[in-house]
Amino acid sequence: MGYWKSKVLPKIKKVFEKNGNKKAAAEASKSFDDSKEEINKELEEKKSELQPKVLEIYEASSTEIKALVKERHEAGVKKNSTAVTTFLEELVKIDFPGSKPVSDAVSKLGPVYVSAPVVFILEKVSTFLPPEEISVAKEESGAADKDVVIAEEEKAAEELFEKIEDKQVEEEKAPSTEEAAPRQPA
């Protein structure tokens, strides 16, 4: 009986807890999705009083969080779960709309299970950042590099097209070798 309680039962509980976490996370995400419109309205109402507080928290946060706010994706939430948790706790302290239920879900289930609501909150935080901050992030992330690469590819394609046209024009102007060479009697 001791072996059963110490070895087998904890493993069985762990399996059922994982499924329970997934179900609880799905319910938390669904209830959060239902309240998105209310959060948006509340953000619009409190925008002027929240902006300095959000900027202060953002500036004091780690570089991982800054990068995650600029480029929001679920993989980043999973990778920086402890930093995300502390950032959400800071948002709760300033009564950022929607941060309380997300922070509660993160503390109970972990940011991995409720990454979609976390990304939503980070998206709303990014609206409080100055436009320069976001444009700098796009340049750092390679958006400017992508534009340069696309422009270079277009230029190369135009040059290739011009070369093909020039070759076709030369072939039309040059007499064929059969016409240029006189025929010799056989």
Backbone as CSV, one residue per row, in Angstrom:
resi,resn,N_x,N_y,N_z,CA_x,CA_y,CA_z,C_x,C_y,C_z
1,MET,0.830,-1.197,0.000,0.000,0.000,0.000,0.870,1.255,0.000
2,GLY,2.019,1.220,0.660,2.907,2.365,0.714,3.457,2.723,-0.662
3,TYR,3.790,1.705,-1.436,4.294,1.931,-2.784,3.231,2.593,-3.647
4,TRP,2.010,2.132,-3.517,0.889,2.679,-4.271,0.725,4.160,-3.989
5,LYS,0.718,4.546,-2.708,0.524,5.948,-2.332,1.711,6.817,-2.706
6,SER,2.902,6.284,-2.600,4.074,7.118,-2.835,4.475,7.199,-4.304
7,LYS,4.239,6.158,-5.090,4.731,6.149,-6.472,3.620,6.244,-7.525
8,VAL,2.602,5.439,-7.391,1.597,5.343,-8.447,0.569,6.475,-8.372
9,LEU,0.036,6.717,-7.215,-1.011,7.722,-7.051,-0.561,9.128,-7.462
10,PRO,0.646,9.584,-7.089,1.075,10.913,-7.552,1.155,11.035,-9.077
11,LYS,1.551,9.966,-9.746,1.617,10.009,-11.216,0.228,10.093,-11.826
12,ILE,-0.716,9.366,-11.251,-2.092,9.424,-11.742,-2.672,10.814,-11.524
13,LYS,-2.421,11.402,-10.366,-2.918,12.760,-10.088,-2.310,13.757,-11.057
14,LYS,-1.049,13.584,-11.364,-0.372,14.511,-12.267,-1.015,14.488,-13.650
15,VAL,-1.379,13.317,-14.114,-2.029,13.193,-15.426,-3.365,13.919,-15.428
16,PHE,-4.140,13.712,-14.383,-5.450,14.354,-14.334,-5.341,15.849,-14.107
17,GLU,-4.332,16.304,-13.398,-4.143,17.739,-13.184,-3.818,18.441,-14.487
18,LYS,-3.032,17.804,-15.342,-2.705,18.419,-16.628,-3.961,18.631,-17.449
19,ASN,-4.808,17.630,-17.523,-6.064,17.789,-18.259,-6.935,18.843,-17.591
20,GLY,-6.930,18.887,-16.278,-7.696,19.897,-15.556,-7.175,21.290,-15.839
21,ASN,-5.853,21.437,-15.927,-5.263,22.729,-16.253,-5.666,23.180,-17.651
22,LYS,-5.675,22.259,-18.581,-6.060,22.618,-19.947,-7.513,23.055,-20.010
23,LYS,-8.358,22.344,-19.296,-9.776,22.714,-19.284,-9.974,24.053,-18.600
24,ALA,-9.299,24.257,-17.476,-9.417,25.527,-16.761,-8.864,26.671,-17.606
25,ALA,-7.775,26.413,-18.313,-7.195,27.440,-19.181,-8.137,27.777,-20.327
26,ALA,-8.782,26.775,-20.886,-9.737,27.021,-21.972,-10.915,27.850,-21.474
27,GLU,-11.395,27.538,-20.275,-12.500,28.305,-19.700,-12.069,29.745,-19.404
28,ALA,-10.850,29.905,-18.862,-10.353,31.249,-18.551,-10.190,32.061,-19.834
29,SER,-9.665,31.447,-20.869,-9.485,32.143,-22.152,-10.826,32.526,-22.758
30,LYS,-11.809,31.627,-22.651,-13.135,31.913,-23.207,-13.807,33.059,-22.466
31,SER,-13.722,33.042,-21.137,-14.333,34.131,-20.377,-13.600,35.449,-20.633
32,PHE,-12.287,35.367,-20.858,-11.532,36.573,-21.174,-11.926,37.101,-22.544
33,ASP,-12.110,36.222,-23.507,-12.529,36.639,-24.851,-13.863,37.368,-24.814
34,ASP,-14.743,36.927,-23.928,-16.051,37.567,-23.803,-15.950,38.987,-23.256
35,SER,-14.906,39.261,-22.498,-14.785,40.579,-21.864,-13.850,41.528,-22.611
36,LYS,-13.410,41.178,-23.794,-12.476,42.033,-24.541,-13.072,43.393,-24.883
37,GLU,-14.333,43.427,-25.256,-14.962,44.702,-25.604,-15.015,45.635,-24.396
38,GLU,-15.341,45.084,-23.234,-15.371,45.882,-22.008,-13.983,46.423,-21.684
39,ILE,-12.974,45.601,-21.883,-11.596,46.024,-21.622,-11.217,47.165,-22.557
40,ASN,-11.566,47.048,-23.827,-11.267,48.113,-24.789,-11.940,49.425,-24.404
41,LYS,-13.199,49.359,-23.981,-13.915,50.571,-23.559,-13.255,51.191,-22.337
42,GLU,-12.910,50.353,-21.375,-12.286,50.847,-20.150,-10.915,51.455,-20.439
43,LEU,-10.186,50.877,-21.369,-8.885,51.431,-21.752,-9.035,52.809,-22.382
44,GLU,-10.032,52.979,-23.218,-10.265,54.282,-23.834,-10.619,55.336,-22.792
45,GLU,-11.404,54.949,-21.798,-11.804,55.891,-20.748,-10.624,56.298,-19.873
46,LYS,-9.742,55.363,-19.568,-8.645,55.612,-18.631,-7.307,55.867,-19.323
47,LYS,-7.299,56.064,-20.608,-6.053,56.155,-21.358,-5.124,57.250,-20.840
48,SER,-5.658,58.403,-20.567,-4.801,59.522,-20.146,-4.168,59.287,-18.776
49,GLU,-4.897,58.678,-17.860,-4.318,58.444,-16.538,-3.414,57.208,-16.510
50,LEU,-3.631,56.258,-17.407,-2.826,55.039,-17.422,-1.506,55.191,-18.175
51,GLN,-1.462,56.070,-19.167,-0.284,56.155,-20.022,1.016,56.397,-19.249
52,PRO,1.097,57.384,-18.345,2.372,57.573,-17.636,2.746,56.370,-16.760
53,LYS,1.760,55.739,-16.179,2.028,54.575,-15.328,2.534,53.399,-16.158
54,VAL,1.910,53.181,-17.302,2.320,52.083,-18.166,3.736,52.330,-18.689
55,LEU,4.021,53.570,-19.086,5.362,53.894,-19.564,6.408,53.671,-18.472
56,GLU,6.072,54.025,-17.250,6.994,53.842,-16.129,7.277,52.344,-15.907
57,ILE,6.239,51.550,-15.922,6.419,50.099,-15.744,7.195,49.513,-16.918
58,TYR,6.880,49.963,-18.107,7.561,49.456,-19.302,9.049,49.781,-19.255
59,GLU,9.380,51.013,-18.912,10.780,51.420,-18.852,11.550,50.660,-17.785
60,ALA,10.883,50.299,-16.705,11.540,49.585,-15.612,11.631,48.079,-15.869
61,SER,10.964,47.596,-16.888,10.936,46.160,-17.140,12.190,45.695,-17.868
62,SER,12.346,44.380,-17.928,13.526,43.777,-18.549,13.474,43.902,-20.073
63,THR,14.608,43.661,-20.694,14.667,43.743,-22.158,13.812,42.671,-22.813
64,GLU,13.664,41.523,-22.138,12.817,40.465,-22.699,11.368,40.935,-22.791
65,ILE,10.915,41.602,-21.743,9.534,42.100,-21.737,9.373,43.197,-22.781
66,LYS,10.353,44.073,-22.880,10.273,45.140,-23.881,10.167,44.547,-25.288
67,ALA,10.969,43.544,-25.554,10.916,42.900,-26.861,9.575,42.191,-27.067
68,LEU,9.061,41.604,-26.006,7.795,40.883,-26.101,6.616,41.837,-26.297
69,VAL,6.688,43.014,-25.694,5.619,44.003,-25.882,5.654,44.531,-27.314
70,LYS,6.852,44.714,-27.845,6.982,45.221,-29.209,6.552,44.185,-30.240
71,GLU,6.969,42.949,-30.031,6.614,41.860,-30.938,5.930,40.776,-30.127
72,ARG,4.626,40.805,-30.124,3.857,39.894,-29.278,3.654,38.560,-29.980
73,HIS,4.092,37.485,-29.319,3.854,36.141,-29.829,3.873,35.154,-28.674
74,GLU,3.140,34.071,-28.851,2.944,33.108,-27.773,4.231,32.390,-27.406
75,ALA,5.122,32.196,-28.350,6.387,31.532,-28.043,7.214,32.372,-27.072
76,GLY,7.171,33.688,-27.235,7.889,34.572,-26.321,7.304,34.542,-24.926
77,VAL,5.987,34.394,-24.843,5.326,34.294,-23.543,5.785,33.023,-22.837
78,LYS,5.870,31.938,-23.567,6.302,30.665,-22.991,7.764,30.723,-22.576
79,LYS,8.575,31.371,-23.381,10.011,31.430,-23.125,10.334,32.289,-21.905
80,ASN,9.615,33.381,-21.722,9.882,34.331,-20.635,8.756,34.325,-19.611
81,SER,8.357,33.167,-19.172,7.172,33.049,-18.321,7.316,33.779,-16.988
82,THR,8.471,33.740,-16.361,8.620,34.420,-15.065,8.584,35.930,-15.235
83,ALA,9.213,36.427,-16.290,9.197,37.866,-16.538,7.786,38.342,-16.878
84,VAL,7.056,37.541,-17.615,5.674,37.875,-17.969,4.817,37.943,-16.713
85,THR,5.009,36.979,-15.812,4.240,36.951,-14.574,4.475,38.211,-13.750
86,THR,5.726,38.615,-13.598,6.010,39.822,-12.804,5.490,41.075,-13.507
87,PHE,5.569,41.106,-14.838,5.062,42.261,-15.574,3.551,42.392,-15.393
88,LEU,2.849,41.263,-15.459,1.399,41.295,-15.243,1.052,41.737,-13.829
89,GLU,1.840,41.321,-12.850,1.606,41.753,-11.463,1.764,43.265,-11.334
90,GLU,2.726,43.829,-12.045,2.908,45.284,-12.033,1.712,45.986,-12.678
91,LEU,1.184,45.404,-13.726,0.007,45.983,-14.379,-1.217,45.920,-13.468
92,VAL,-1.324,44.862,-12.688,-2.434,44.740,-11.743,-2.355,45.849,-10.700
93,LYS,-1.152,46.204,-10.280,-0.965,47.242,-9.259,-1.490,48.600,-9.719
94,ILE,-1.432,48.862,-11.015,-1.930,50.151,-11.517,-3.359,50.039,-12.048
95,ASP,-4.001,48.917,-11.824,-5.378,48.660,-12.265,-5.525,48.756,-13.782
96,PHE,-4.604,48.147,-14.494,-4.691,48.082,-15.946,-5.858,47.172,-16.300
97,PRO,-6.790,47.637,-17.114,-7.981,46.832,-17.434,-7.625,45.470,-18.034
98,GLY,-8.226,44.442,-17.477,-8.024,43.086,-17.961,-6.821,42.372,-17.378
99,SER,-5.953,43.094,-16.701,-4.740,42.461,-16.195,-5.003,41.573,-14.982
100,LYS,-5.997,41.898,-14.188,-6.286,41.121,-12.978,-6.706,39.690,-13.310
101,PRO,-7.708,39.465,-14.171,-8.078,38.076,-14.467,-6.961,37.299,-15.171
102,VAL,-6.210,37.985,-16.018,-5.113,37.306,-16.713,-4.011,36.948,-15.721
103,SER,-3.694,37.869,-14.827,-2.672,37.597,-13.818,-3.095,36.449,-12.905
104,ASP,-4.362,36.419,-12.532,-4.864,35.317,-11.705,-4.740,33.981,-12.439
105,ALA,-5.114,33.973,-13.696,-5.021,32.736,-14.484,-3.568,32.308,-14.662
106,VAL,-2.688,33.276,-14.855,-1.270,32.959,-15.008,-0.707,32.388,-13.715
107,SER,-1.092,32.967,-12.579,-0.569,32.467,-11.310,-1.101,31.065,-10.989
108,LYS,-2.319,30.759,-11.401,-2.894,29.437,-11.130,-2.433,28.389,-12.136
109,LEU,-2.426,28.760,-13.428,-2.206,27.787,-14.482,-0.855,27.912,-15.180
110,GLY,-0.261,29.082,-15.103,0.986,29.330,-15.813,0.735,30.057,-17.116
111,PRO,1.691,30.875,-17.544,1.506,31.661,-18.770,1.411,30.805,-20.034
112,VAL,1.930,29.598,-19.979,1.886,28.727,-21.155,0.448,28.401,-21.537
113,TYR,-0.391,28.155,-20.542,-1.772,27.749,-20.814,-2.666,28.916,-21.221
114,VAL,-2.361,30.111,-20.781,-3.206,31.271,-21.099,-2.415,32.315,-21.884
115,SER,-1.648,31.843,-22.857,-0.794,32.760,-23.607,-1.588,33.710,-24.501
116,ALA,-2.737,33.301,-25.016,-3.524,34.186,-25.879,-4.023,35.423,-25.121
117,PRO,-4.588,35.289,-23.919,-4.956,36.488,-23.165,-3.743,37.355,-22.784
118,VAL,-2.615,36.715,-22.507,-1.403,37.476,-22.180,-0.971,38.308,-23.380
119,VAL,-1.014,37.712,-24.563,-0.651,38.434,-25.786,-1.609,39.601,-26.015
120,PHE,-2.888,39.404,-25.725,-3.864,40.482,-25.858,-3.512,41.658,-24.933
121,ILE,-3.180,41.354,-23.688,-2.811,42.409,-22.733,-1.542,43.116,-23.202
122,LEU,-0.569,42.369,-23.691,0.667,42.986,-24.187,0.389,43.877,-25.394
123,GLU,-0.559,43.469,-26.217,-0.954,44.283,-27.365,-1.548,45.615,-26.900
124,LYS,-2.373,45.554,-25.864,-2.974,46.770,-25.336,-1.929,47.658,-24.665
125,VAL,-0.935,47.047,-24.033,0.155,47.826,-23.428,0.926,48.551,-24.522
126,SER,1.125,47.900,-25.666,1.885,48.512,-26.749,1.209,49.756,-27.305
127,THR,-0.112,49.877,-27.139,-0.799,51.075,-27.623,-0.455,52.299,-26.785
128,PHE,0.071,52.089,-25.593,0.451,53.198,-24.728,1.880,53.668,-24.981
129,LEU,2.633,52.952,-25.778,4.010,53.324,-26.066,4.039,54.419,-27.120
130,PRO,5.058,55.272,-27.071,5.179,56.289,-28.117,5.447,55.632,-29.474
131,PRO,4.999,56.260,-30.547,5.171,55.666,-31.879,6.641,55.421,-32.234
132,GLU,7.549,56.247,-31.761,8.964,56.057,-32.056,9.447,54.725,-31.511
133,GLU,8.977,54.362,-30.343,9.398,53.121,-29.702,9.009,51.914,-30.546
134,ILE,7.831,51.946,-31.109,7.351,50.825,-31.908,8.064,50.796,-33.254
135,SER,8.294,51.958,-33.881,8.982,51.978,-35.161,10.425,51.525,-35.008
136,VAL,11.060,51.868,-33.898,12.416,51.403,-33.636,12.415,49.888,-33.506
137,ALA,11.403,49.354,-32.882,11.312,47.909,-32.716,11.181,47.220,-34.067
138,LYS,10.418,47.794,-34.967,10.261,47.184,-36.286,11.584,47.215,-37.041
139,GLU,12.330,48.311,-36.924,13.618,48.375,-37.588,14.571,47.363,-36.988
140,GLU,14.548,47.234,-35.661,15.434,46.275,-35.006,15.048,44.856,-35.363
141,SER,13.784,44.598,-35.542,13.330,43.234,-35.806,13.616,42.803,-37.233
142,GLY,14.063,43.703,-38.061,14.394,43.316,-39.415,13.359,43.715,-40.439
143,ALA,12.361,44.460,-40.057,11.347,44.882,-41.023,11.995,45.765,-42.089
144,ALA,12.907,46.637,-41.671,13.600,47.493,-42.620,14.501,46.638,-43.514
145,ASP,15.140,45.627,-42.934,15.985,44.743,-43.716,15.166,44.009,-44.767
146,LYS,13.970,43.606,-44.415,13.110,42.904,-45.363,12.750,43.812,-46.522
147,ASP,12.474,45.095,-46.234,12.153,46.046,-47.289,13.339,46.228,-48.227
148,VAL,14.545,46.295,-47.678,15.755,46.454,-48.485,15.957,45.228,-49.362
149,VAL,15.780,44.056,-48.790,15.947,42.821,-49.549,14.926,42.751,-50.681
150,ILE,13.702,43.120,-50.414,12.665,43.099,-51.444,13.009,44.089,-52.553
151,ALA,13.474,45.285,-52.184,13.845,46.283,-53.187,15.007,45.779,-54.042
152,GLU,15.988,45.128,-53.405,17.122,44.601,-54.155,16.679,43.483,-55.094
153,GLU,15.771,42.632,-54.636,15.270,41.561,-55.488,14.501,42.124,-56.679
154,GLU,13.713,43.159,-56.456,12.975,43.780,-57.550,13.939,44.400,-58.562
155,LYS,14.994,45.040,-58.062,15.988,45.659,-58.939,16.696,44.582,-59.766
156,ALA,17.059,43.474,-59.124,17.724,42.385,-59.834,16.801,41.790,-60.894
157,ALA,15.536,41.663,-60.583,14.570,41.134,-61.538,14.432,42.079,-62.728
158,GLU,14.408,43.388,-62.490,14.320,44.358,-63.582,15.558,44.285,-64.471
159,GLU,16.749,44.166,-63.855,17.980,44.077,-64.632,17.987,42.818,-65.495
160,LEU,17.535,41.714,-64.929,17.473,40.462,-65.673,16.500,40.588,-66.837
161,PHE,15.373,41.216,-66.599,14.379,41.424,-67.649,14.962,42.283,-68.769
162,GLU,15.700,43.335,-68.403,16.325,44.198,-69.404,17.360,43.437,-70.222
163,LYS,18.154,42.579,-69.559,19.147,41.787,-70.275,18.481,40.852,-71.275
164,ILE,17.385,40.249,-70.868,16.665,39.345,-71.764,16.125,40.115,-72.962
165,GLU,15.574,41.303,-72.702,15.055,42.125,-73.810,16.185,42.532,-74.753
166,ASP,17.338,42.945,-74.198,18.478,43.350,-75.027,18.957,42.185,-75.896
167,LYS,19.004,40.997,-75.321,19.456,39.820,-76.063,18.493,39.513,-77.193
168,GLN,17.193,39.658,-76.935,16.207,39.391,-77.977,16.334,40.410,-79.106
169,VAL,16.577,41.675,-78.760,16.730,42.720,-79.770,17.981,42.452,-80.596
170,GLU,19.080,42.044,-79.958,20.311,41.752,-80.687,20.119,40.587,-81.640
171,GLU,19.402,39.571,-81.181,19.168,38.418,-82.043,18.331,38.804,-83.252
172,GLU,17.395,39.721,-83.084,16.566,40.162,-84.208,17.373,40.990,-85.190
173,LYS,18.321,41.817,-84.700,19.122,42.684,-85.563,20.226,41.907,-86.276
174,ALA,20.860,40.983,-85.612,21.977,40.239,-86.194,21.456,39.269,-87.235
175,PRO,22.146,39.251,-88.408,21.715,38.283,-89.427,22.077,36.878,-88.962
176,SER,21.283,35.977,-89.351,21.555,34.609,-88.934,22.789,34.104,-89.654
177,THR,23.462,33.122,-89.112,24.703,32.610,-89.696,24.469,31.944,-91.042
178,GLU,23.305,31.399,-91.255,23.009,30.772,-92.526,22.903,31.796,-93.642
179,GLU,22.318,32.954,-93.342,22.148,33.992,-94.350,23.466,34.696,-94.617
180,ALA,24.317,34.831,-93.595,25.565,35.565,-93.749,26.606,34.774,-94.543
181,ALA,26.650,33.496,-94.403,27.651,32.688,-95.087,27.162,32.342,-96.501
182,PRO,27.995,32.598,-97.493,27.582,32.238,-98.861,27.588,30.731,-99.028
183,ARG,26.732,30.297,-99.874,26.612,28.875,-100.105,27.688,28.429,-101.102
184,GLN,28.251,27.338,-100.768,29.250,26.775,-101.671,28.649,25.600,-102.430
185,PRO,28.991,25.504,-103.733,28.411,24.405,-104.512,28.959,23.060,-104.018
186,ALA,28.140,22.104,-104.101,28.522,20.791,-103.601,29.140,19.917,-104.613
